[in-house]
Amino acid sequence: MVVLGIILLVVGFVAGLSILWTIGIVLVVVGAILWLLGAMGHAVAGRKHYW
């Protein structure tokens, strides 16, 4: 999810599309939160780790 967010950020920046930029930021933030929760040992969506 984080990688997809970064790709969308780059494509949105290059193409000048603000909607891709916004979606990319949201995906990076949500992916980072899920990654941190999984790394701390919390179950995320019924899984012990998220990746």
N, C-alpha and C positions, 0 to 999 in steps of 0.2 A: 504494500500500500504506500509505503514511503517512497519507493522507487518510482511508482506510477505518478505520485504527486510531484516529484522532482521533474519527471519527463514532461508533465503537463505545464509546470512552471516555465520550463525552457521553451516549449512550443508556444505557449501563450505569450512569452516575452518576444520571441522572434517574429511571430505572426502578428503581434499587436492586438490579440484578442483578450480582452479583460476577463471574459467569463472563464476561459481556461486558466488564467492566472488565479482567479478566485477559487476554482475547484481544486487546483493544485495545492494551494495553501491549506485548504480544508483537509485534503487527503494527507498531507504531510503532518499536520497537527494531530489528526485522529490516529494515524499510524504510529506516531511517536508516543502518544499516550498509551495505546494498546501494547506497544513494544515495552515500555517502562513497566506497565502493570504485569506483563508476562515475566519480565526479568526479575521482578520483586517476588515472584512466587504466587501471585494472585491468579485465581482461575479466571480466564477471559473467555466468555461464550462457551463455558463448559469444558474448556481445555486448560491443562496445567500451564502450558506455555503458548505464546502466539507468535507464529512465523510460518 
